[in-house]
């Protein structure tokens, strides 16, 4: 799947979020959002439905009270519906932590067993947006983003990205997209590890030409 097709899916998730959360997609206003191919006062050239975006992070970290688990890289793939609405919902298609993952000298693995969604709304300025995790009612069971970390024989715990947390999404003047996870809390659901792990990473979207317009 090429990048344009992928980012098209992100726009699709945006509209899906609307359907899931009950937001309405009325006429354009200061609180409406749409993903556009060029910076326009009123979006006349939106990305298609669906649109998907792929973003990479270098040296992502999971911070705990007993030390920092660090990997070489991480990849996140989001898909969304791009229909004029009050918010955008992105579905996390995949989330991977790759390369040399370690906690001190102990080798680790980080795996994502379940993926949920991210709702995207306006931030403090026109180029800033806020992302909040949301569970997606796929089938009969709501889906959240759940990851497991395992280091050696002692550390083996599962964490869920809680809906009370936030990420920052920035949209550059050139049409680049960045997702910043600044010590975002993940809460333990099983295992005997720290109750909270903090996810710290900056994901930079591949390519440019994507503007979130209101």
LOFI-666193 format. One record per atom (N, C-alpha, C): chain; atom name; residue in one letter; y, x, z; residue number from 0. Coordinates in pm, whole numbers, plus 50000, padded with zeros to 5 digits. Atoms other than C-alpha are relative to their C-alpha. Example, Ala and Ser with C-alpha at 12.3 -4.5 7.8 and 13.67 -1.06 7.14 Angstrom:
residues 2
NODE   c    a   r       Y       X       Z     k
NODE   A    N   a   49881   50089   50000     0
NODE   A   CA   a   49550   51230   50780     0
NODE   A    C   a   50120   50090   50000     0
NODE   A    N   s   49881   49918   49994     1
NODE   A   CA   s   49894   51367   50714     1
NODE   A    C   s   50109   49923   50073     1
***
This chain:
residues 214
NODE   c    a   r       Y       X       Z     k
NODE   A    N   x   49881   50087   50000     0
NODE   A   CA   x   50000   50000   50000     0
NODE   A    C   x   50123   50090   50000     0
NODE   A    N   x   49883   49915   50004     1
NODE   A   CA   x   50333   50156   49900     1
NODE   A    C   x   50102   49960   50105     1
NODE   A    N   x   49903   50021   49893     2
NODE   A   CA   x   50635   50183   50129     2
NODE   A    C   x   50080   49872   49983     2
NODE   A    N   x   49921   50121   50022     3
NODE   A   CA   x   50834   49904   49964     3
NODE   A    C   x   49921   49878   50041     3
NODE   A    N   x   50085   50114   49968     4
NODE   A   CA   x   50541   49669   50002     4
NODE   A    C   x   49986   49988   50150     4
NODE   A    N   x   50018   50000   49857     5
NODE   A   CA   x   50499   49775   50360     5
NODE   A    C   x   50125   49948   50071     5
NODE   A    N   x   49880   50045   49931     6
NODE   A   CA   x   50860   49726   50457     6
NODE   A    C   x   50023   49853   49972     6
NODE   A    N   x   49989   50141   50031     7
NODE   A   CA   x   50838   49389   50286     7
NODE   A    C   x   49926   49921   50107     7
NODE   A    N   x   50075   50072   49898     8
NODE   A   CA   x   50580   49292   50544     8
NODE   A    C   x   50079   49993   50129     8
NODE   A    N   x   49922   50005   49876     9
NODE   A   CA   x   50819   49384   50828     9
NODE   A    C   x   50092   49881   49995     9
NODE   A    N   x   49911   50114   50013    10
NODE   A   CA   x   51060   49129   50696    10
NODE   A    C   x   49924   49872   50021    10
NODE   A    N   x   50081   50120   49983    11
NODE   A   CA   x   50776   48878   50694    11
NODE   A    C   x   49977   49971   50146    11
NODE   A    N   x   50023   50022   49857    12
NODE   A   CA   x   50704   48931   51060    12
NODE   A    C   x   50124   49945   50063    12
NODE   A    N   x   49876   50049   49942    13
NODE   A   CA   x   51067   48869   51132    13
NODE   A    C   x   50004   49848   49997    13
NODE   A    N   x   49994   50146   50010    14
NODE   A   CA   x   51044   48516   51006    14
NODE   A    C   x   49887   49935   50078    14
NODE   A    N   x   50111   50054   49924    15
NODE   A   CA   x   50707   48467   51164    15
NODE   A    C   x   50041   49988   50144    15
NODE   A    N   x   49956   50006   49861    16
NODE   A   CA   x   50869   48548   51496    16
NODE   A    C   x   50074   49872   50021    16
NODE   A    N   x   49923   50123   49990    17
NODE   A   CA   x   51101   48259   51428    17
NODE   A    C   x   49906   49884   50023    17
NODE   A    N   x   50093   50112   49989    18
NODE   A   CA   x   50808   48026   51381    18
NODE   A    C   x   49931   50001   50134    18
NODE   A    N   x   50073   49989   49875    19
NODE   A   CA   x   50629   48158   51687    19
NODE   A    C   x   50087   49963   50118    19
NODE   A    N   x   49916   50019   49883    20
NODE   A   CA   x   50926   48147   51921    20
NODE   A    C   x   50080   49870   49992    20
NODE   A    N   x   49932   50128   50012    21
NODE   A   CA   x   51079   47831   51786    21
NODE   A    C   x   50145   50011   49959    21
NODE   A    N   x   49862   49987   50043    22
NODE   A   CA   x   51405   47972   51652    22
NODE   A    C   x   50016   49931   49866    22
NODE   A    N   x   49979   50071   50126    23
NODE   A   CA   x   51563   47785   51362    23
NODE   A    C   x   50066   50092   49900    23
NODE   A    N   x   49940   49918   50105    24
NODE   A   CA   x   51668   47931   51029    24
NODE   A    C   x   50099   49917   49921    24
NODE   A    N   x   49898   50082   50065    25
NODE   A   CA   x   51982   47744   50944    25
NODE   A    C   x   50083   50088   49910    25
NODE   A    N   x   49913   49925   50090    26
NODE   A   CA   x   52275   47865   50738    26
NODE   A    C   x   50046   50129   50064    26
NODE   A    N   x   49957   49870   49952    27
NODE   A   CA   x   52417   48216   50767    27
NODE   A    C   x   50111   49985   50103    27
NODE   A    N   x   49897   49999   49896    28
NODE   A   CA   x   52624   48286   51076    28
NODE   A    C   x   49999   50136   50064    28
NODE   A    N   x   49991   49870   49933    29
NODE   A   CA   x   52718   48572   51307    29
NODE   A    C   x   49871   50033   50074    29
NODE   A    N   x   50124   49975   49926    30
NODE   A   CA   x   52381   48531   51479    30
NODE   A    C   x   49878   49999   49910    30
NODE   A    N   x   50112   49999   50093    31
NODE   A   CA   x   52165   48522   51166    31
NODE   A    C   x   49968   50143   49956    31
NODE   A    N   x   50044   49866   50037    32
NODE   A   CA   x   51963   48823   51052    32
NODE   A    C   x   49920   49994   49870    32
NODE   A    N   x   50080   49989   50121    33
NODE   A   CA   x   51824   48928   50715    33
NODE   A    C   x   49996   50146   49957    33
NODE   A    N   x   50017   49863   50047    34
NODE   A   CA   x   51690   49252   50568    34
NODE   A    C   x   50040   50008   49854    34
NODE   A    N   x   49942   49994   50135    35
NODE   A   CA   x   51888   49350   50257    35
NODE   A    C   x   49979   50136   49935    35
NODE   A    N   x   50017   49877   50075    36
NODE   A   CA   x   51859   49610   49984    36
NODE   A    C   x   50130   50079   49985    36
NODE   A    N   x   49872   49932   50006    37
NODE   A   CA   x   52231   49696   50002    37
NODE   A    C   x   50090   49945   50109    37
NODE   A    N   x   49911   50047   49894    38
NODE   A   CA   x   52509   49672   50263    38
NODE   A    C   x   50100   49899   49945    38
NODE   A    N   x   49916   50107   50053    39
NODE   A   CA   x   52673   49337   50188    39
NODE   A    C   x   50049   49913   50114    39
NODE   A    N   x   49947   50091   49900    40
NODE   A   CA   x   52895   49103   50386    40
NODE   A    C   x   49911   49877   50011    40
NODE   A    N   x   50098   50108   50006    41
NODE   A   CA   x   52662   48825   50275    41
NODE   A    C   x   49885   50048   49914    41
NODE   A    N   x   50116   49941   50068    42
NODE   A   CA   x   52312   48928   50176    42
NODE   A    C   x   49962   49919   49876    42
NODE   A    N   x   50036   50065   50125    43
NODE   A   CA   x   52258   48841   49809    43
NODE   A    C   x   49878   50065   49936    43
NODE   A    N   x   50113   49928   50058    44
NODE   A   CA   x   51978   49088   49745    44
NODE   A    C   x   49902   50040   50112    44
NODE   A    N   x   50090   49971   49888    45
NODE   A   CA   x   51723   49058   50030    45
NODE   A    C   x   49870   50063   49953    45
NODE   A    N   x   50133   49951   50028    46
NODE   A   CA   x   51393   49240   50048    46
NODE   A    C   x   49904   49880   49995    46
NODE   A    N   x   50092   50114   50016    47
NODE   A   CA   x   51097   49018   49950    47
NODE   A    C   x   49917   49973   50125    47
NODE   A    N   x   50096   50035   49897    48
NODE   A   CA   x   50847   48845   50176    48
NODE   A    C   x   49859   50024   49945    48
NODE   A    N   x   49965   49928   49878    49
NODE   A   CA   x   50658   49014   50317    49
NODE   A    C   x   50051   50140   49970    49
NODE   A    N   x   49958   49860   50013    50
NODE   A   CA   x   50806   49362   50375    50
NODE   A    C   x   49943   50078   50118    50
NODE   A    N   x   50058   49918   49894    51
NODE   A   CA   x   50643   49642   50574    51
NODE   A    C   x   50070   50134   50008    51
NODE   A    N   x   49940   49868   49981    52
NODE   A   CA   x   50789   49959   50721    52
NODE   A    C   x   49904   50089   50077    52
NODE   A    N   x   50080   49900   49932    53
NODE   A   CA   x   50610   50275   50827    53
NODE   A    C   x   50095   50103   50059    53
NODE   A    N   x   49913   49903   49936    54
NODE   A   CA   x   50772   50511   51077    54
NODE   A    C   x   49917   50102   50077    54
NODE   A    N   x   50072   49891   49935    55
NODE   A   CA   x   50665   50846   51222    55
NODE   A    C   x   50082   50055   50117    55
NODE   A    N   x   49937   49933   49887    56
NODE   A   CA   x   50740   51010   51557    56
NODE   A    C   x   49935   50137   50018    56
NODE   A    N   x   50051   49867   49970    57
NODE   A   CA   x   50705   51379   51641    57
NODE   A    C   x   49998   50021   50151    57
NODE   A    N   x   50017   49974   49857    58
NODE   A   CA   x   50576   51479   51987    58
NODE   A    C   x   50025   49878   50088    58
NODE   A    N   x   49986   50117   49912    59
NODE   A   CA   x   50551   51127   52135    59
NODE   A    C   x   49938   50031   50136    59
NODE   A    N   x   50045   49970   49865    60
NODE   A   CA   x   50498   51127   52512    60
NODE   A    C   x   49967   49872   50077    60
NODE   A    N   x   50029   50102   49901    61
NODE   A   CA   x   50340   50907   52778    61
NODE   A    C   x   50022   50066   50136    61
NODE   A    N   x   49959   49937   49875    62
NODE   A   CA   x   50508   50993   53108    62
NODE   A    C   x   49936   49929   50119    62
NODE   A    N   x   50061   50058   49881    63
NODE   A   CA   x   50325   50940   53439    63
NODE   A    C   x   50040   50081   50122    63
NODE   A    N   x   49967   49931   49876    64
NODE   A   CA   x   50361   51041   53802    64
NODE   A    C   x   49918   50128   50018    64
NODE   A    N   x   50085   49881   49986    65
NODE   A   CA   x   50087   51303   53756    65
NODE   A    C   x   50018   50098   49884    65
NODE   A    N   x   49975   49910   50111    66
NODE   A   CA   x   50222   51463   53439    66
NODE   A    C   x   50029   49928   49870    66
NODE   A    N   x   49963   50056   50130    67
NODE   A   CA   x   50313   51411   53075    67
NODE   A    C   x   49889   50021   49899    67
NODE   A    N   x   50096   49994   50110    68
NODE   A   CA   x   50061   51327   52806    68
NODE   A    C   x   50080   50007   49871    68
NODE   A    N   x   49923   49980   50124    69
NODE   A   CA   x   50193   51455   52473    69
NODE   A    C   x   49906   50018   49882    69
NODE   A    N   x   50075   49986   50125    70
NODE   A   CA   x   50059   51424   52118    70
NODE   A    C   x   50088   50068   49896    70
NODE   A    N   x   49922   49937   50106    71
NODE   A   CA   x   50166   51598   51799    71
NODE   A    C   x   50084   49900   49923    71
NODE   A    N   x   49928   50098   50081    72
NODE   A   CA   x   50266   51280   51620    72
NODE   A    C   x   49945   49860   50027    72
NODE   A    N   x   50042   50140   49989    73
NODE   A   CA   x   50247   50902   51615    73
NODE   A    C   x   50051   49927   49877    73
NODE   A    N   x   49961   50081   50116    74
NODE   A   CA   x   50265   50645   51337    74
NODE   A    C   x   49996   49853   50041    74
NODE   A    N   x   49996   50143   49976    75
NODE   A   CA   x   50369   50282   51364    75
NODE   A    C   x   50028   49929   49869    75
NODE   A    N   x   49984   50079   50122    76
NODE   A   CA   x   50342   50024   51086    76
NODE   A    C   x   50030   49857   50040    76
NODE   A    N   x   49955   50135   49964    77
NODE   A   CA   x   50529   49694   51115    77
NODE   A    C   x   50013   49915   49875    77
NODE   A    N   x   49982   50092   50112    78
NODE   A   CA   x   50530   49390   50891    78
NODE   A    C   x   50082   49880   50046    78
NODE   A    N   x   49917   50114   49962    79
NODE   A   CA   x   50786   49111   50892    79
NODE   A    C   x   50034   49910   49883    79
NODE   A    N   x   49952   50095   50100    80
NODE   A   CA   x   50904   48802   50709    80
NODE   A    C   x   50150   50014   49990    80
NODE   A    N   x   49856   49980   50020    81
NODE   A   CA   x   51249   48836   50559    81
NODE   A    C   x   50064   49870   49955    81
NODE   A    N   x   49933   50127   50027    82
NODE   A   CA   x   51396   48487   50580    82
NODE   A    C   x   50116   49987   50096    82
NODE   A    N   x   49881   50013   49917    83
NODE   A   CA   x   51745   48416   50709    83
NODE   A    C   x   49968   49922   50127    83
NODE   A    N   x   50037   50061   49873    84
NODE   A   CA   x   51701   48339   51078    84
NODE   A    C   x   50082   50061   50112    84
NODE   A    N   x   49925   49950   49886    85
NODE   A   CA   x   51842   48396   51425    85
NODE   A    C   x   49941   50128   50056    85
NODE   A    N   x   50063   49876   49960    86
NODE   A   CA   x   51596   48676   51488    86
NODE   A    C   x   49893   50036   49900    86
NODE   A    N   x   50108   49953   50084    87
NODE   A   CA   x   51335   48883   51313    87
NODE   A    C   x   49881   50031   50090    87
NODE   A    N   x   50121   49964   49926    88
NODE   A   CA   x   50978   48914   51435    88
NODE   A    C   x   49917   50095   49915    88
NODE   A    N   x   50086   49903   50068    89
NODE   A   CA   x   50781   49222   51336    89
NODE   A    C   x   49863   49999   50065    89
NODE   A    N   x   50137   49991   49951    90
NODE   A   CA   x   50404   49226   51369    90
NODE   A    C   x   49957   50146   49990    90
NODE   A    N   x   50048   49863   50001    91
NODE   A   CA   x   50265   49566   51468    91
NODE   A    C   x   49864   50001   49929    91
NODE   A    N   x   50125   49993   50076    92
NODE   A   CA   x   50002   49624   51199    92
NODE   A    C   x   49909   50109   50053    92
NODE   A    N   x   50079   49890   49946    93
NODE   A   CA   x   49892   49957   51338    93
NODE   A    C   x   50090   50094   50079    93
NODE   A    N   x   49930   49902   49916    94
NODE   A   CA   x   49992   50215   51599    94
NODE   A    C   x   49900   50109   50032    94
NODE   A    N   x   50093   49889   49982    95
NODE   A   CA   x   49830   50559   51611    95
NODE   A    C   x   50069   50118   50067    95
NODE   A    N   x   49957   49874   49940    96
NODE   A   CA   x   49866   50873   51823    96
NODE   A    C   x   49902   50106   49952    96
NODE   A    N   x   50087   49906   50069    97
NODE   A   CA   x   49733   51177   51640    97
NODE   A    C   x   50031   50145   50034    97
NODE   A    N   x   49980   49856   49978    98
NODE   A   CA   x   49696   51554   51648    98
NODE   A    C   x   49950   50042   50137    98
NODE   A    N   x   50040   49945   49871    99
NODE   A   CA   x   49658   51758   51965    99
NODE   A    C   x   50066   49922   50113    99
NODE   A    N   x   49951   50075   49885   100
NODE   A   CA   x   49699   51513   52253   100
NODE   A    C   x   49948   50067   50126   100
NODE   A    N   x   50043   49926   49881   101
NODE   A   CA   x   49691   51677   52595   101
NODE   A    C   x   50086   49964   50121   101
NODE   A    N   x   49932   50014   49872   102
NODE   A   CA   x   49785   51639   52961   102
NODE   A    C   x   49982   50133   50071   102
NODE   A    N   x   50018   49863   49954   103
NODE   A   CA   x   49852   51995   53071   103
NODE   A    C   x   49902   50070   49907   103
NODE   A    N   x   50102   49932   50081   104
NODE   A   CA   x   49546   52188   52954   104
NODE   A    C   x   49882   49909   49968   104
NODE   A    N   x   50111   50094   50022   105
NODE   A   CA   x   49324   51878   52943   105
NODE   A    C   x   50020   49923   49870   105
NODE   A    N   x   49993   50075   50126   106
NODE   A   CA   x   49251   51725   52603   106
NODE   A    C   x   49992   49850   50027   106
NODE   A    N   x   49991   50145   49981   107
NODE   A   CA   x   49327   51354   52570   107
NODE   A    C   x   49984   49928   49867   107
NODE   A    N   x   49994   50089   50116   108
NODE   A   CA   x   49290   51065   52330   108
NODE   A    C   x   50082   49877   50040   108
NODE   A    N   x   49924   50123   49980   109
NODE   A   CA   x   49525   50769   52296   109
NODE   A    C   x   49962   49906   49887   109
NODE   A    N   x   50042   50096   50101   110
NODE   A   CA   x   49390   50464   52116   110
NODE   A    C   x   50064   49865   50028   110
NODE   A    N   x   49938   50133   49989   111
NODE   A   CA   x   49546   50125   52049   111
NODE   A    C   x   49894   49897   49962   111
NODE   A    N   x   50109   50095   50021   112
NODE   A   CA   x   49294   49843   52086   112
NODE   A    C   x   50048   49863   49955   112
NODE   A    N   x   49946   50132   50034   113
NODE   A   CA   x   49524   49547   52026   113
NODE   A    C   x   50147   50017   49964   113
NODE   A    N   x   49860   49991   50041   114
NODE   A   CA   x   49859   49496   51853   114
NODE   A    C   x   50066   49863   50010   114
NODE   A    N   x   49924   50124   49987   115
NODE   A   CA   x   50126   49235   51916   115
NODE   A    C   x   50119   49998   49907   115
NODE   A    N   x   49882   50012   50084   116
NODE   A   CA   x   50478   49184   51791   116
NODE   A    C   x   50125   50051   50068   116
NODE   A    N   x   49870   49959   49949   117
NODE   A   CA   x   50842   49285   51832   117
NODE   A    C   x   50104   49903   49945   117
NODE   A    N   x   49890   50084   50046   118
NODE   A   CA   x   51134   49042   51819   118
NODE   A    C   x   50124   50088   49989   118
NODE   A    N   x   49881   49917   50027   119
NODE   A   CA   x   51454   49192   51676   119
NODE   A    C   x   50124   49913   49999   119
NODE   A    N   x   49875   50075   49990   120
NODE   A   CA   x   51798   49063   51773   120
NODE   A    C   x   50118   50097   50000   120
NODE   A    N   x   49879   49918   50003   121
NODE   A   CA   x   52158   49189   51765   121
NODE   A    C   x   50015   50085   50124   121
NODE   A    N   x   49969   49913   49888   122
NODE   A   CA   x   52257   49483   51983   122
NODE   A    C   x   50148   50001   50027   122
NODE   A    N   x   49860   49991   49958   123
NODE   A   CA   x   52594   49604   52108   123
NODE   A    C   x   50097   50020   49883   123
NODE   A    N   x   49912   49978   50115   124
NODE   A   CA   x   52728   49699   51763   124
NODE   A    C   x   49925   49965   49872   124
NODE   A    N   x   50062   50045   50125   125
NODE   A   CA   x   52661   49611   51397   125
NODE   A    C   x   49883   50085   49952   125
NODE   A    N   x   50107   49913   50045   126
NODE   A   CA   x   52428   49907   51347   126
NODE   A    C   x   49892   50019   50106   126
NODE   A    N   x   50099   49989   49893   127
NODE   A   CA   x   52227   49855   51667   127
NODE   A    C   x   49931   49867   50023   127
NODE   A    N   x   50080   50120   49979   128
NODE   A   CA   x   51947   49608   51734   128
NODE   A    C   x   49908   50023   50119   128
NODE   A    N   x   50088   49992   49884   129
NODE   A   CA   x   51725   49532   52032   129
NODE   A    C   x   49862   49945   49963   129
NODE   A    N   x   50137   50043   50024   130
NODE   A   CA   x   51347   49511   52002   130
NODE   A    C   x   49931   49969   50132   130
NODE   A    N   x   50074   50040   49879   131
NODE   A   CA   x   51143   49324   52263   131
NODE   A    C   x   49858   49961   49961   131
NODE   A    N   x   50139   50035   50034   132
NODE   A   CA   x   50763   49296   52266   132
NODE   A    C   x   49973   49853   50022   132
NODE   A    N   x   50040   50140   49986   133
NODE   A   CA   x   50621   48949   52212   133
NODE   A    C   x   49852   49991   49966   133
NODE   A    N   x   50140   50023   50033   134
NODE   A   CA   x   50263   48825   52212   134
NODE   A    C   x   49994   49904   49882   134
NODE   A    N   x   50012   50082   50120   135
NODE   A   CA   x   50154   48673   51885   135
NODE   A    C   x   49879   49908   50012   135
NODE   A    N   x   50113   50093   49991   136
NODE   A   CA   x   49936   48359   51885   136
NODE   A    C   x   49913   50004   49876   136
NODE   A    N   x   50088   49987   50115   137
NODE   A   CA   x   49694   48490   51627   137
NODE   A    C   x   49864   49942   50040   137
NODE   A    N   x   50122   50066   49959   138
NODE   A   CA   x   49391   48262   51639   138
NODE   A    C   x   50025   49922   50129   138
NODE   A    N   x   49986   50076   49876   139
NODE   A   CA   x   49335   48111   51983   139
NODE   A    C   x   50050   50085   50115   139
NODE   A    N   x   49962   49911   49891   140
NODE   A   CA   x   49419   48418   52192   140
NODE   A    C   x   50126   50077   49963   140
NODE   A    N   x   49879   49923   50027   141
NODE   A   CA   x   49774   48566   52210   141
NODE   A    C   x   49971   50149   49999   141
NODE   A    N   x   50023   49857   50015   142
NODE   A   CA   x   49786   48930   52102   142
NODE   A    C   x   50119   50079   50053   142
NODE   A    N   x   49899   49908   49951   143
NODE   A   CA   x   49980   49200   52289   143
NODE   A    C   x   49966   50140   49950   143
NODE   A    N   x   50027   49861   50035   144
NODE   A   CA   x   50016   49571   52219   144
NODE   A    C   x   49936   50068   50121   144
NODE   A    N   x   50079   49943   49891   145
NODE   A   CA   x   49749   49741   52432   145
NODE   A    C   x   49950   50138   49958   145
NODE   A    N   x   50049   49865   50032   146
NODE   A   CA   x   49670   50113   52444   146
NODE   A    C   x   49922   50059   50117   146
NODE   A    N   x   50083   49933   49902   147
NODE   A   CA   x   49414   50326   52624   147
NODE   A    C   x   50024   50150   49993   147
NODE   A    N   x   49989   49854   49996   148
NODE   A   CA   x   49459   50685   52738   148
NODE   A    C   x   49882   50055   50078   148
NODE   A    N   x   50116   49938   49936   149
NODE   A   CA   x   49164   50906   52824   149
NODE   A    C   x   50018   50151   49996   149
NODE   A    N   x   49984   49855   49989   150
NODE   A   CA   x   49190   51264   52949   150
NODE   A    C   x   49886   50054   50086   150
NODE   A    N   x   50111   49944   49926   151
NODE   A   CA   x   48879   51456   53050   151
NODE   A    C   x   49907   49892   50054   151
NODE   A    N   x   50095   50093   49941   152
NODE   A   CA   x   48635   51281   53284   152
NODE   A    C   x   50065   49904   50099   152
NODE   A    N   x   49940   50076   49891   153
NODE   A   CA   x   48882   51139   53536   153
NODE   A    C   x   50099   49893   49954   153
NODE   A    N   x   49895   50093   50044   154
NODE   A   CA   x   49164   50968   53343   154
NODE   A    C   x   49948   49911   49888   154
NODE   A    N   x   50044   50096   50102   155
NODE   A   CA   x   49062   50654   53154   155
NODE   A    C   x   50059   49864   50037   155
NODE   A    N   x   49927   50121   49961   156
NODE   A   CA   x   49311   50367   53176   156
NODE   A    C   x   50054   49926   49878   156
NODE   A    N   x   49947   50085   50105   157
NODE   A   CA   x   49437   50079   52966   157
NODE   A    C   x   50134   49942   50045   157
NODE   A    N   x   49865   50046   49970   158
NODE   A   CA   x   49803   49974   52949   158
NODE   A    C   x   50045   49896   49898   158
NODE   A    N   x   49943   50101   50088   159
NODE   A   CA   x   49992   49676   52803   159
NODE   A    C   x   50151   50016   49998   159
NODE   A    N   x   49854   49996   50015   160
NODE   A   CA   x   50346   49682   52665   160
NODE   A    C   x   50055   49866   50044   160
NODE   A    N   x   49952   50124   49941   161
NODE   A   CA   x   50518   49423   52883   161
NODE   A    C   x   50120   49940   49930   161
NODE   A    N   x   49894   50071   50073   162
NODE   A   CA   x   50755   49160   52744   162
NODE   A    C   x   50137   50014   50064   162
NODE   A    N   x   49870   49986   49935   163
NODE   A   CA   x   51030   49247   52993   163
NODE   A    C   x   50072   50128   49959   163
NODE   A    N   x   49941   49872   50039   164
NODE   A   CA   x   51098   49585   52827   164
NODE   A    C   x   50075   49988   49867   164
NODE   A    N   x   49921   50001   50122   165
NODE   A   CA   x   51325   49679   52536   165
NODE   A    C   x   49990   50134   49928   165
NODE   A    N   x   49984   49879   50080   166
NODE   A   CA   x   51348   49931   52254   166
NODE   A    C   x   50132   49985   49924   166
NODE   A    N   x   49877   50004   50079   167
NODE   A   CA   x   51655   50024   52053   167
NODE   A    C   x   49967   50029   49854   167
NODE   A    N   x   50021   49982   50143   168
NODE   A   CA   x   51653   49990   51676   168
NODE   A    C   x   50136   50027   49938   168
NODE   A    N   x   49873   49967   50063   169
NODE   A   CA   x   51930   50163   51484   169
NODE   A    C   x   49985   49996   49849   169
NODE   A    N   x   49995   50012   50145   170
NODE   A   CA   x   52026   50104   51123   170
NODE   A    C   x   50115   50087   49952   170
NODE   A    N   x   49894   49908   50041   171
NODE   A   CA   x   52218   50394   50968   171
NODE   A    C   x   50079   49944   49883   171
NODE   A    N   x   49914   50042   50111   172
NODE   A   CA   x   52498   50356   50717   172
NODE   A    C   x   49932   50023   49865   172
NODE   A    N   x   50073   49971   50124   173
NODE   A   CA   x   52259   50499   50456   173
NODE   A    C   x   49879   49908   49982   173
NODE   A    N   x   50112   50090   50012   174
NODE   A   CA   x   52002   50227   50522   174
NODE   A    C   x   49870   50053   50058   174
NODE   A    N   x   50118   49950   49931   175
NODE   A   CA   x   51766   50422   50744   175
NODE   A    C   x   49975   49920   50126   175
NODE   A    N   x   50037   50075   49881   176
NODE   A   CA   x   51578   50259   51032   176
NODE   A    C   x   49930   50092   50099   176
NODE   A    N   x   50059   49919   49894   177
NODE   A   CA   x   51492   50426   51364   177
NODE   A    C   x   49966   49912   50120   177
NODE   A    N   x   50042   50073   49880   178
NODE   A   CA   x   51296   50280   51658   178
NODE   A    C   x   49992   50101   50114   178
NODE   A    N   x   49995   49908   49888   179
NODE   A   CA   x   51369   50448   51991   179
NODE   A    C   x   49932   49937   50122   179
NODE   A    N   x   50068   50041   49878   180
NODE   A   CA   x   51125   50407   52279   180
NODE   A    C   x   50043   50098   50109   180
NODE   A    N   x   49944   49913   49898   181
NODE   A   CA   x   51323   50551   52570   181
NODE   A    C   x   49939   49967   50136   181
NODE   A    N   x   50072   50022   49874   182
NODE   A   CA   x   51079   50564   52863   182
NODE   A    C   x   49969   49851   50021   182
NODE   A    N   x   50037   50141   49995   183
NODE   A   CA   x   50958   50212   52785   183
NODE   A    C   x   49873   49983   50086   183
NODE   A    N   x   50110   50016   49905   184
NODE   A   CA   x   50723   50086   53058   184
NODE   A    C   x   49877   49932   49940   184
NODE   A    N   x   50130   50058   50031   185
NODE   A   CA   x   50356   50022   52991   185
NODE   A    C   x   49930   49976   50134   185
NODE   A    N   x   50062   50032   49871   186
NODE   A   CA   x   50172   49846   53275   186
NODE   A    C   x   49848   50005   49993   186
NODE   A    N   x   50145   49983   49995   187
NODE   A   CA   x   49817   49930   53375   187
NODE   A    C   x   49930   49866   50016   187
NODE   A    N   x   50082   50120   49988   188
NODE   A   CA   x   49560   49656   53324   188
NODE   A    C   x   49857   50031   50044   188
NODE   A    N   x   50132   49960   49951   189
NODE   A   CA   x   49245   49855   53404   189
NODE   A    C   x   49997   50151   50017   189
NODE   A    N   x   50015   49858   49975   190
NODE   A   CA   x   49135   50197   53533   190
NODE   A    C   x   50069   50041   50130   190
NODE   A    N   x   49944   49948   49877   191
NODE   A   CA   x   49244   50418   53823   191
NODE   A    C   x   50101   50109   49970   191
NODE   A    N   x   49893   49908   50036   192
NODE   A   CA   x   49561   50579   53692   192
NODE   A    C   x   50131   49948   50058   192
NODE   A    N   x   49868   50047   49956   193
NODE   A   CA   x   49932   50544   53758   193
NODE   A    C   x   50020   49856   49954   193
NODE   A    N   x   49979   50140   50034   194
NODE   A   CA   x   50036   50179   53763   194
NODE   A    C   x   50086   49984   49875   194
NODE   A    N   x   49909   50008   50114   195
NODE   A   CA   x   50309   50249   53507   195
NODE   A    C   x   49999   50132   49923   195
NODE   A    N   x   49981   49886   50090   196
NODE   A   CA   x   50319   50484   53209   196
NODE   A    C   x   50122   49972   49915   196
NODE   A    N   x   49879   50018   50080   197
NODE   A   CA   x   50645   50538   53021   197
NODE   A    C   x   49981   50060   49861   197
NODE   A    N   x   50015   49962   50142   198
NODE   A   CA   x   50634   50554   52640   198
NODE   A    C   x   50133   50055   49952   198
NODE   A    N   x   49876   49933   50038   199
NODE   A   CA   x   50892   50802   52511   199
NODE   A    C   x   49982   50061   49861   199
NODE   A    N   x   50016   49952   50138   200
NODE   A   CA   x   50922   50852   52134   200
NODE   A    C   x   50111   49945   49912   200
NODE   A    N   x   49904   50046   50100   201
NODE   A   CA   x   51158   50822   51838   201
NODE   A    C   x   49929   49991   49865   201
NODE   A    N   x   50067   50024   50127   202
NODE   A   CA   x   51009   50667   51523   202
NODE   A    C   x   50104   49986   49889   202
NODE   A    N   x   49906   50001   50113   203
NODE   A   CA   x   51196   50738   51200   203
NODE   A    C   x   49931   49938   49880   203
NODE   A    N   x   50058   50070   50113   204
NODE   A   CA   x   51129   50499   50913   204
NODE   A    C   x   50000   50085   49873   204
NODE   A    N   x   50008   49928   50127   205
NODE   A   CA   x   51017   50642   50580   205
NODE   A    C   x   50091   49934   49897   205
NODE   A    N   x   49914   50052   50105   206
NODE   A   CA   x   51276   50602   50308   206
NODE   A    C   x   50129   49938   50055   206
NODE   A    N   x   49874   50065   49967   207
NODE   A   CA   x   51620   50442   50306   207
NODE   A    C   x   50020   49881   49906   207
NODE   A    N   x   49972   50116   50085   208
NODE   A   CA   x   51777   50135   50148   208
NODE   A    C   x   49964   49869   50068   208
NODE   A    N   x   50033   50120   49923   209
NODE   A   CA   x   51707   49885   50427   209
NODE   A    C   x   50113   49972   50098   209
NODE   A    N   x   49888   50036   49913   210
NODE   A   CA   x   52002   49711   50590   210
NODE   A    C   x   49973   49867   50069   210
NODE   A    N   x   50007   50125   49924   211
NODE   A   CA   x   51978   49453   50867   211
NODE   A    C   x   50140   49941   50000   211
NODE   A    N   x   49869   50063   50016   212
NODE   A   CA   x   52263   49216   50789   212
NODE   A    C   x   50007   49869   50077   212
NODE   A    N   x   49980   50128   49932   213
NODE   A   CA   x   52408   48926   50985   213
NODE   A    C   x   50098   49914   49925   213
***
